[in-house]
Amino acid sequence: MLEYDPKSLNREKAMPKTLNAVYLTLCLFAATLFSVATVSAQNTTPGTSAAATVTDEKDLPAITTRLVASHAEVTSGQTIQLAWEFKLEPHWHIYWRNAGDSGLPPQLKPAGNGKSEALALTFPTPQVISIPPLTNYGYENAVTFTTNFTVPNGLARGLNVLPFSASFLYCKDVCMPGQTEVRLPLVVASRAKANPEFKTSANLPQPLPQSSAIMAESTGGTIQLTIPLNLSGQSVRFLPFEDGVIDDSAPQNQTNNILSIQLDPQATTQPANLEGLLLVNGQGYSFSIPLHQTGDARAPQTEATPQGTPQAAASSTSLTLLGALFFAMLAGLMLNLMPCVLPVLSLKLLSLIKHHHGLNRTHHTLAYTAGVLVSLWTFAIVIAVLRQAGGQIGWGFHLQNPIMVAVLVFLMLAVAFNFFGMFELGHGLTRLANAPLAKGKPETPRAALAESFATGVLAVIVATPCTVPFMGGAMAYALTQSLFEGLLIFTALGVGMAIPFLISIPYPHIFRWLPKPGTWMNTFRHALGWPMLATALWLAYVFTSQTGQAGLFLLLSGVLVFAFSLWLFGVRPSRITGLLPFVIAAITLFWVGSFANRPQSVMWQPWSAAAVEKAIQENTPVFVDFTADWCITCKVTEATVINTDSVQKLFADTGTALFRGDWTNQNPEISAELARHNRRSVPLYLLYIPGKPVEVLPQLLTPGLLREKLQGVGKQPTPQPAAS
């Protein structure tokens, strides 16, 4: 008979629970092992590395990068391709081979082999990243670089993990140097096997749509790049392969198929070849051609290739005087179609409609032609004199002077407001023959002819910012020959500008096709003011690149008062109100001139902890700027705050010692100093005031904040020990 034991029953009921717990633990352990094995397998997938993530200053993911080989299985000594992939969080960017005004290109090196060299990367077409006043070239969102890599000999058969050192600069509001190791697993076998995950770079530079004869000509501080393709309505920009060739922030002016590029003003020499990308609507076309100095009018032919190497150089011949005259006349004819010249040309046409009978028409046409020729002759003589004095100048040389650019802004605005009917000049530069006359006096023949002459002068003045095809070679020839030959070239240019009116002398019947004078002329006159305003806007943009935002603000302030004075002259014409616009323009030009070529009066010392400590012991206020050439925020702050005259004067008046820590390259001492102040990036601004602890200033530095912190501060004499 079996006996009932309650304890035994409880043990039997408890056993399933225990077995279940053990079973569950074993399952979890097996699942963990499986997941670890799966992750390990994923991280060692032959031909593809694990993704490495770099973070921002808040330890949030900023960039993910990995290496993908063209082959998962390789043989010893085989050359394969590597794809270096980047995925960037929004607003972050990395740099092209030429970073522009600031930045550094990425580098990939095989690790573990001593001092190995960086692999040569193939760079996709970059985008222009503008952070005024800086212009950089780089990539956002995602990009893939490719390179060739030779598998080392002597690797063991089977799986091998090859380490690579990846360094790059990634920027948003701040710039941070990225440094990581990417481990690429490769299987060494008897035969190669392709990797299906491998993808080449997208948007690589391409050859031009056709074999094209490109000519690059350097005149003074400008390169004229002639591209015999139809580029009308397209966005075109030149990006050099190397830094220090051009002024990256300067505007590149496109006139038909000629691109005007400003050289780097700090460069001491010019390159023999012009190498880089032609960026057309986001697509890059690479090329390398000789860069000819002024007067070398050869036209080398080269077929642009993705590598930027010339494929064929064509024979060239020097431009003759006859050819230069022909090209100058053709260029003068084309100048009439430029947005800044066309309104003046149309205005003169309206005047000829009024004076289209007999000698009146002929006299006005000849007076206009004389105004054009006298202006161009004067221009040629001025250039010849300045070049004789040693100046390297050419057509449009005055646009290199911000004061002259500002003068043209005022002139374009005055002409536009005159076209709009805001004021009348009586017998002035642009008054229509049927416009109201001052005080109702009739127009005299002499005054009307003087007006036609002045219109020709105005046409030349407003044409100087423009360049058209065939003009580069003709001007280069004119500026390197004798004064007599130069005057002949400029005469041909003037005749070309006047041809639309000169043909009316032998062929007066062309006026039959024009509408009769009427009220439509005033409406058309008003419409002509808008191209002049557009030209003034473009000139203001050029002025900004020369003087900065502060200079532009002063110019626009002067323009506002200038416009008011013109309106006042229109409603209350008198000698006083007539002189007021000139006075306002002169005062404005004096103000804005102070922003051109601003000198830097304060000297910086290289940062070191010992030098700063020594200055502090001498009771000297100390300002430390930790910066880097690739730091956009640093450069903007230096240009708009630290290097301004008022802040530099503040440093000088307070006897503040200035130290600059350059973190462009890796510097363990600066890295340690940044970490000591809980920073992982630049800029970092430190202010040491005698008797006070060091103060970390905000990255958004302002002149007002510096004045507040340094108020009442001055260099104090070092205490001397008392005499015994």
C-alpha positions in Angstrom: 0.0 0.0 0.0 1.4 3.3 -1.0 1.5 6.0 1.5 0.6 9.6 0.8 3.5 11.9 1.4 2.6 15.6 0.9 6.2 16.7 0.8 7.0 14.2 -1.9 4.1 15.6 -4.0 5.4 19.1 -3.6 8.8 18.1 -4.8 7.3 16.4 -7.9 5.3 19.5 -8.6 8.4 21.7 -8.2 10.6 19.6 -10.6 8.9 20.8 -13.8 9.4 24.4 -12.8 13.1 23.8 -12.1 13.5 22.0 -15.5 11.7 24.8 -17.2 14.0 27.4 -15.7 17.1 25.4 -16.7 15.7 24.9 -20.2 14.9 28.6 -20.6 18.4 29.6 -19.4 20.0 27.2 -21.9 17.9 28.6 -24.7 18.8 32.1 -23.9 22.5 31.2 -23.7 22.3 29.4 -27.1 20.5 32.4 -28.6 23.1 34.7 -27.2 25.9 32.6 -28.7 24.0 32.5 -32.0 23.6 36.3 -32.1 27.2 36.8 -31.2 28.3 34.4 -33.9 26.0 36.1 -36.4 27.4 39.6 -35.6 30.9 38.2 -35.8 30.1 36.7 -39.1 28.6 39.9 -40.3 31.7 41.8 -39.2 34.0 39.4 -41.1 32.0 39.2 -44.3 34.8 38.8 -46.9 35.3 41.9 -48.9 33.2 44.2 -46.7 34.4 45.9 -43.4 32.2 46.6 -40.4 30.8 50.1 -40.4 32.7 52.6 -38.2 30.8 55.6 -36.6 32.2 58.9 -35.6 30.3 61.2 -33.3 29.9 65.0 -32.9 30.8 67.1 -29.9 27.7 65.8 -28.1 28.6 62.1 -28.8 25.7 61.8 -31.3 26.4 59.9 -34.6 27.6 62.2 -37.3 29.2 60.0 -39.9 29.2 56.2 -40.7 32.0 54.9 -43.0 33.1 51.5 -44.3 35.3 49.8 -46.9 34.0 47.5 -49.6 36.4 45.6 -51.9 35.7 44.8 -55.5 36.6 41.1 -54.7 35.7 39.0 -51.7 38.4 36.4 -52.5 41.7 37.5 -53.9 45.1 36.2 -54.9 48.4 37.4 -53.5 49.7 40.4 -55.4 46.4 41.1 -57.1 45.3 44.7 -57.6 41.7 45.3 -56.6 39.5 48.3 -56.1 38.3 49.7 -52.8 35.2 51.7 -52.3 35.3 54.0 -49.3 31.7 54.8 -48.4 30.5 57.7 -46.3 27.0 58.3 -44.9 26.6 61.7 -43.3 23.9 63.0 -41.0 22.1 66.2 -42.2 24.2 69.4 -42.4 27.5 67.6 -42.0 30.0 67.6 -44.9 33.5 66.4 -45.8 35.9 67.8 -48.3 37.0 67.4 -51.9 40.7 67.0 -52.9 40.9 70.9 -52.9 38.8 71.9 -49.9 38.6 75.6 -50.9 39.1 78.4 -48.4 39.2 76.0 -45.4 39.2 72.2 -44.8 41.3 69.1 -45.5 40.7 66.2 -47.9 40.2 62.7 -46.6 43.1 60.2 -46.4 43.1 56.4 -46.4 46.3 54.5 -45.5 47.1 50.8 -45.1 48.0 50.3 -41.4 50.4 47.9 -39.8 53.1 48.3 -42.5 55.2 51.0 -41.0 55.1 54.4 -42.7 52.8 53.5 -45.6 51.7 56.2 -48.1 48.1 57.4 -48.5 46.2 55.7 -51.3 45.3 57.8 -54.3 41.6 58.5 -54.2 39.2 59.1 -57.1 37.0 62.0 -56.1 33.5 62.4 -57.4 32.3 65.8 -58.5 31.9 68.0 -55.4 29.4 70.7 -54.6 30.1 74.3 -53.7 29.5 74.8 -50.0 29.2 78.6 -49.3 29.5 79.8 -45.7 30.2 83.6 -46.2 32.8 84.9 -46.4 34.3 81.4 -47.1 33.7 79.1 -50.1 34.5 75.4 -49.8 34.1 72.3 -52.0 32.9 69.0 -50.6 30.1 66.5 -50.1 26.9 66.1 -48.0 24.5 63.2 -47.3 26.6 60.4 -48.9 29.7 59.9 -51.0 31.9 57.1 -52.2 35.6 57.4 -53.0 37.4 54.6 -54.9 41.1 53.7 -55.0 43.3 50.9 -56.2 44.9 48.5 -53.7 47.5 45.8 -54.3 47.1 42.8 -52.0 50.4 42.2 -50.1 52.3 39.1 -51.0 53.0 36.5 -48.3 49.5 36.5 -46.8 48.3 33.1 -45.5 45.6 31.2 -47.3 42.2 31.8 -45.9 40.7 34.8 -44.1 42.9 37.8 -43.5 41.9 41.0 -41.8 43.7 44.1 -43.2 43.6 47.3 -41.2 43.4 50.7 -42.8 43.8 54.1 -41.1 41.1 56.5 -42.2 41.4 60.2 -41.4 39.1 63.0 -42.5 37.6 66.3 -41.5 33.9 66.6 -40.9 32.2 70.0 -40.4 28.8 71.5 -39.6 28.7 74.4 -37.1 32.1 73.2 -35.9 34.8 71.1 -37.5 36.2 68.0 -36.0 39.0 65.7 -37.1 37.9 62.2 -37.7 40.4 59.3 -37.1 39.3 55.7 -37.1 40.6 52.2 -38.1 38.7 50.3 -40.7 39.4 46.5 -40.8 38.8 44.9 -44.2 38.4 41.0 -44.2 39.7 39.4 -47.4 40.0 35.7 -48.2 43.3 34.7 -50.0 42.5 31.9 -52.4 43.7 30.3 -55.6 41.4 32.3 -57.8 39.6 35.7 -57.3 35.9 36.0 -56.6 33.9 39.3 -57.1 32.1 41.0 -54.3 28.5 41.7 -55.1 28.3 44.5 -52.6 31.0 46.6 -54.4 29.7 49.8 -56.0 31.9 52.4 -57.7 31.7 56.2 -57.1 28.7 58.0 -58.5 28.8 61.4 -60.4 32.4 61.1 -61.5 33.9 63.9 -63.6 33.3 63.2 -67.3 34.9 64.3 -70.6 33.3 67.4 -72.2 30.4 66.5 -74.6 32.8 67.0 -77.5 36.6 67.4 -78.1 36.9 71.2 -77.5 39.5 73.8 -78.0 39.7 75.5 -74.6 41.9 78.5 -74.1 43.0 79.9 -70.7 44.5 83.4 -70.7 45.8 85.3 -67.7 45.5 89.1 -67.8 46.6 90.8 -64.6 44.7 89.1 -61.8 42.1 87.5 -64.0 41.9 84.3 -66.0 39.7 84.4 -69.1 38.6 80.8 -69.8 37.1 80.4 -73.3 34.9 77.4 -73.7 33.6 76.9 -77.3 30.3 75.3 -76.1 26.8 76.6 -75.8 26.6 77.5 -72.1 23.8 80.0 -72.2 21.3 79.6 -69.3 23.6 77.1 -67.5 25.3 77.5 -64.1 29.1 77.3 -64.7 31.9 77.4 -62.2 35.6 76.4 -62.3 37.1 74.4 -59.4 40.9 74.1 -59.4 42.5 70.8 -58.4 45.1 72.5 -56.2 44.6 75.2 -53.5 46.0 78.7 -53.9 45.3 79.1 -57.6 42.2 81.2 -57.6 40.2 83.3 -55.2 37.6 80.7 -54.2 35.2 83.3 -52.7 35.3 85.7 -55.6 32.4 85.6 -58.1 33.1 83.9 -61.5 31.5 86.0 -64.2 30.1 84.2 -67.2 29.6 86.0 -70.5 28.3 83.7 -73.2 31.1 81.1 -73.4 33.8 83.0 -71.5 34.3 82.5 -67.8 36.2 85.2 -65.9 38.0 83.9 -62.8 39.9 85.9 -60.2 43.4 84.6 -59.3 44.4 84.2 -55.7 45.7 87.7 -54.7 48.1 86.1 -52.2 49.8 83.9 -54.7 53.3 84.9 -55.7 53.4 82.9 -58.9 51.0 81.7 -61.5 50.7 78.0 -62.5 52.0 77.0 -65.9 48.8 74.8 -66.5 45.2 75.4 -65.5 43.9 72.1 -64.0 40.6 71.4 -62.5 36.9 70.8 -63.0 34.4 72.8 -65.0 31.1 72.5 -63.0 28.1 72.8 -65.3 24.8 72.4 -63.6 26.3 70.1 -61.0 28.1 67.8 -63.5 31.9 68.0 -63.4 34.2 68.0 -66.5 37.9 67.8 -65.9 40.7 69.2 -68.0 44.3 70.4 -68.0 45.5 73.1 -70.4 48.4 75.6 -70.5 47.7 78.9 -68.9 49.0 81.7 -71.2 50.1 85.0 -69.9 48.9 88.3 -71.4 49.9 88.6 -75.0 50.4 84.9 -75.6 47.3 84.4 -77.8 47.9 80.8 -78.7 44.9 78.6 -78.7 45.9 75.1 -77.5 43.4 72.4 -78.1 42.9 69.7 -75.5 40.3 67.0 -74.9 39.2 67.1 -71.3 39.4 63.7 -69.6 38.3 62.4 -66.2 41.9 62.4 -65.1 42.4 66.0 -66.2 45.3 65.2 -68.5 45.5 66.7 -72.0 45.1 64.2 -74.8 46.2 66.2 -77.8 47.7 69.6 -78.1 47.0 71.4 -81.4 49.4 73.7 -83.1 48.7 77.4 -82.6 49.7 80.6 -84.3 50.2 84.1 -83.0 47.4 86.6 -83.6 48.2 89.2 -86.3 47.2 92.8 -86.2 44.6 92.2 -88.9 43.1 89.4 -87.0 43.1 91.4 -83.8 41.3 94.3 -85.5 38.6 91.9 -86.9 38.1 90.2 -83.5 37.9 93.6 -81.7 35.3 94.9 -84.2 33.3 91.7 -83.7 33.6 92.0 -79.9 32.4 95.6 -80.0 29.3 94.6 -82.0 28.5 91.9 -79.4 29.0 94.3 -76.5 25.8 96.0 -77.6 23.9 92.9 -76.5 25.2 92.9 -72.9 22.6 93.7 -70.2 24.4 96.8 -69.0 24.9 98.2 -72.6 21.7 97.3 -74.3 19.5 99.9 -72.4 21.9 102.7 -73.4 21.9 101.4 -77.0 18.1 101.2 -77.0 17.9 104.7 -75.6 20.0 106.1 -78.4 17.9 104.3 -80.9 14.8 106.1 -79.5 16.6 109.3 -79.9 17.5 108.5 -83.5 13.8 107.8 -84.1 13.2 111.4 -83.2 16.1 112.7 -85.4 15.8 110.3 -88.3 15.5 112.9 -91.0 18.5 113.9 -93.2 21.5 115.6 -91.6 20.0 115.4 -88.1 20.3 111.6 -88.1 23.8 111.6 -89.5 25.1 114.3 -87.1 23.7 112.4 -84.1 25.1 109.1 -85.2 28.6 110.6 -85.7 28.3 112.4 -82.4 27.5 109.1 -80.6 30.4 107.4 -82.5 32.8 110.2 -81.5 31.7 109.7 -77.8 32.4 106.0 -78.0 35.8 106.4 -79.7 37.1 109.3 -77.5 36.2 107.2 -74.4 38.0 104.1 -75.7 41.0 106.1 -76.7 41.2 107.7 -73.3 40.9 104.2 -71.7 43.7 102.9 -73.9 46.0 105.7 -73.1 45.3 105.4 -69.3 46.1 101.6 -69.5 49.3 102.3 -71.5 50.5 104.8 -69.0 49.8 102.6 -66.0 51.4 99.6 -67.6 54.4 101.7 -68.4 54.6 102.5 -64.7 54.8 98.7 -64.0 51.1 97.9 -63.4 49.7 94.5 -64.6 46.3 95.6 -65.8 43.9 95.1 -68.6 40.3 95.6 -69.8 38.2 96.0 -66.7 41.2 96.7 -64.4 39.3 99.3 -62.5 36.9 96.6 -61.2 39.7 95.3 -59.1 39.4 98.5 -57.0 36.4 98.5 -54.7 36.1 102.3 -54.9 35.7 102.1 -58.7 33.1 99.3 -58.3 31.2 101.5 -55.9 31.3 104.4 -58.3 29.8 102.2 -61.0 27.1 101.2 -58.6 26.1 104.8 -58.1 26.3 105.4 -61.8 24.1 102.5 -62.7 21.5 103.5 -60.1 21.5 107.1 -61.3 20.9 106.0 -64.9 18.2 103.6 -63.8 16.4 106.3 -61.8 16.7 108.6 -64.7 15.1 106.0 -67.0 12.3 105.6 -64.5 11.7 109.4 -64.7 12.6 110.1 -61.1 14.6 113.1 -62.3 15.7 114.8 -65.6 19.2 116.2 -66.4 18.0 118.6 -69.1 20.7 118.2 -71.8 22.4 115.3 -70.0 23.7 111.9 -70.7 20.5 110.0 -71.1 17.6 112.4 -71.7 15.3 111.4 -74.5 14.8 114.0 -77.2 11.1 114.1 -76.4 11.6 114.2 -72.6 10.4 117.4 -70.8 12.9 120.2 -71.1 14.0 122.2 -68.1 12.0 125.4 -67.6 10.3 124.8 -71.0 13.3 126.0 -73.0 13.6 124.5 -76.5 16.5 122.1 -77.2 19.4 123.6 -79.2 21.1 121.6 -81.9 24.5 121.9 -80.2 23.0 120.6 -76.9 21.3 117.7 -78.7 24.6 116.7 -80.3 26.4 117.0 -76.9 23.8 114.7 -75.5 24.5 112.1 -78.3 28.2 112.4 -77.6 27.6 111.9 -73.8 25.5 108.8 -74.5 28.4 107.3 -76.4 30.6 108.0 -73.4 28.1 106.4 -71.1 27.9 103.3 -73.3 31.6 102.7 -72.9 31.6 103.2 -69.2 28.8 100.7 -68.6 30.4 98.3 -71.0 33.7 98.0 -69.0 32.4 95.3 -66.6 31.5 93.1 -69.6 33.6 90.6 -71.6 32.4 88.9 -74.8 33.8 86.2 -77.1 36.7 87.2 -79.3 37.5 90.0 -76.9 40.2 88.3 -74.8 42.6 87.7 -77.6 42.1 91.1 -79.2 42.6 92.9 -75.8 45.7 90.8 -75.0 47.2 91.7 -78.3 46.4 95.4 -77.8 47.9 95.6 -74.3 51.2 94.1 -75.4 51.8 96.1 -78.5 52.8 99.7 -79.1 50.5 102.5 -78.2 49.7 103.2 -81.9 48.6 99.5 -82.5 46.7 99.5 -79.2 44.8 102.6 -80.3 43.9 100.9 -83.6 42.5 97.9 -81.7 40.4 100.1 -79.4 39.2 102.1 -82.5 38.0 98.8 -84.1 36.3 98.0 -80.8 34.5 101.4 -80.9 33.5 101.1 -84.5 32.0 97.7 -83.7 29.9 99.3 -80.9 28.7 102.0 -83.2 27.9 99.8 -86.2 24.2 99.4 -85.4 23.9 103.2 -85.9 26.5 103.7 -88.6 24.6 101.5 -91.0 21.7 103.9 -90.8 23.8 106.5 -92.7 24.0 104.6 -96.0 20.8 102.8 -95.4 18.3 105.3 -94.0 15.3 103.2 -95.1 15.8 100.9 -92.1 13.9 103.4 -90.0 10.8 102.6 -92.0 10.6 99.4 -90.1 10.6 101.2 -86.7 7.5 102.5 -85.0 6.7 106.1 -85.1 7.4 108.3 -82.1 4.7 108.3 -79.4 3.9 107.6 -75.8 5.2 104.1 -76.1 8.7 105.6 -76.0 8.4 106.7 -72.3 7.0 103.2 -71.3 9.9 101.6 -73.1 12.3 104.0 -71.4 11.0 103.0 -68.0 11.5 99.3 -68.8 15.1 100.0 -69.7 15.8 100.9 -66.1 15.5 97.3 -64.8 18.6 95.9 -66.6 20.6 98.8 -65.1 19.3 97.9 -61.6 20.3 94.3 -62.2 23.8 95.5 -63.2 24.1 97.6 -60.0 23.1 94.5 -58.0 25.8 92.4 -59.6 28.4 95.1 -59.0 27.3 95.2 -55.3 27.9 91.5 -55.1 31.4 92.0 -56.5 31.9 94.8 -54.0 30.9 92.5 -51.1 33.6 90.0 -52.1 36.2 92.8 -51.9 35.2 94.6 -48.7 33.0 92.1 -46.8 29.6 92.5 -45.3 30.4 95.7 -43.3 31.5 97.4 -46.5 28.4 96.4 -48.3 26.2 97.7 -45.4 27.9 101.1 -45.7 27.5 101.1 -49.4 23.8 100.2 -49.2 23.3 102.9 -46.6 24.9 105.4 -48.9 22.8 104.2 -51.8 19.6 104.8 -49.8 20.5 108.4 -49.1 21.8 108.8 -52.7 18.4 107.6 -54.0 16.6 110.1 -51.7 18.8 112.9 -53.0 18.0 112.0 -56.6 14.3 112.0 -55.8 14.7 115.4 -54.1 16.5 116.8 -57.1 13.6 115.5 -59.3 10.9 117.3 -57.2 12.9 120.4 -56.3 15.6 120.9 -59.0 18.2 123.5 -58.1 22.0 123.8 -57.9 22.0 122.7 -54.3 19.9 119.6 -54.8 21.9 118.9 -58.0 25.1 118.8 -56.0 23.7 116.8 -53.1 23.9 113.4 -54.8 27.6 114.0 -55.6 28.4 115.0 -52.0 26.6 111.9 -50.7 28.4 109.6 -53.1 31.8 111.1 -52.2 31.1 110.6 -48.5 30.0 107.1 -49.0 33.1 106.3 -51.1 35.3 107.6 -48.4 33.7 105.4 -45.8 33.7 102.2 -47.8 37.3 102.7 -48.9 38.4 102.0 -45.3 37.2 98.4 -45.7 39.5 97.7 -48.6 42.8 96.0 -47.8 42.4 96.5 -44.1 45.8 96.2 -42.4 46.3 93.9 -39.5 48.0 95.7 -36.7 48.2 93.1 -34.0 50.9 90.4 -34.0 50.1 86.8 -32.8 52.4 84.5 -30.9 52.3 80.8 -31.2 50.5 79.2 -28.3 52.3 77.2 -25.6 51.4 76.6 -22.0 54.8 77.9 -20.9 54.5 81.2 -22.9 51.0 81.8 -21.6 52.1 81.1 -18.0 55.0 83.5 -18.4 52.7 86.3 -19.6 50.3 85.7 -16.7 53.2 85.9 -14.2 54.0 89.3 -15.7 50.4 90.5 -14.9 49.6 90.7 -18.6 46.1 90.0 -19.9 46.1 87.1 -22.3 43.7 86.2 -25.1 44.1 82.7 -26.7 42.6 81.7 -30.0 42.6 77.9 -30.7 41.8 77.7 -34.4 42.5 75.6 -37.5 42.6 76.4 -41.2 39.8 73.9 -41.8 37.5 75.4 -39.2 34.8 77.5 -40.9 33.5 79.0 -37.7 37.0 80.0 -36.7 37.7 81.8 -40.0 34.3 83.6 -40.0 34.9 84.9 -36.5 38.4 86.0 -37.3 37.3 87.9 -40.3 34.3 89.6 -38.7 35.4 90.0 -35.1 38.9 89.3 -34.0 40.8 90.9 -37.0 38.6 94.0 -37.2 40.3 97.3 -36.5 38.2 98.1 -33.4 39.0 94.7 -31.7 42.6 94.9 -32.6 42.8 98.4 -31.1 41.1 97.1 -28.0 43.8 94.5 -27.6 46.5 97.1 -28.2 45.0 99.6 -25.7 44.7 97.0 -23.0 48.1 95.5 -23.6 46.6 92.1 -24.1 49.0 89.4 -25.3 47.6 87.4 -28.2 48.4 83.7 -28.6 47.1 81.5 -31.4 47.0 77.7 -31.1 46.9 76.2 -34.6 45.1 72.8 -34.6 45.2 72.4 -38.4 47.4 69.3 -37.9 47.3 66.9 -34.9 48.9 68.5 -31.9 48.8 66.5 -28.6 49.4 69.6 -26.5 46.5 71.5 -28.0 44.3 68.4 -27.8 45.1 68.1 -24.1 44.4 71.8 -23.6 41.0 71.5 -25.3 40.2 68.4 -23.2 41.2 70.3 -20.0 38.4 72.9 -20.8 35.9 70.1 -21.8 36.1 70.8 -25.5 36.7 68.4 -28.4 36.8 70.9 -31.2 37.7 74.4 -32.2 37.2 77.3 -31.9 38.1 77.8 -28.2 38.7 81.3 -26.9 40.4 81.7 -23.5 40.8 85.0 -21.6 43.2 85.4 -18.8 42.9 88.5 -16.7 45.4 89.1 -13.9 43.9 88.1 -10.5 41.0 86.2 -12.0 40.6 82.6 -13.1 40.7 81.7 -16.8 37.4 82.4 -18.6 36.2 80.3 -21.5 34.5 82.7 -23.9 31.5 81.6 -26.1 32.2 80.4 -29.6 29.9 83.2 -31.0 32.3 85.9 -30.1 31.3 89.6 -30.5 33.3 92.9 -30.2 30.9 94.0 -27.5 31.6 91.0 -25.4 35.3 91.5 -25.6 35.0 95.2 -24.7 32.9 94.2 -21.7 35.4 91.6 -20.5 38.4 93.9 -21.0 36.8 97.0 -19.6 39.2 98.7 -17.2 41.9 96.1 -17.9 45.5 97.2 -18.7 48.9 95.8 -18.4 50.0 96.3 -14.8 53.6 96.6 -13.8 55.2 93.5 -12.3 55.5 93.9 -8.5 59.2 94.4 -7.5 60.6 93.0 -4.3 61.2 95.6 -1.6 64.8 96.8 -1.3 66.5 95.3 1.7 
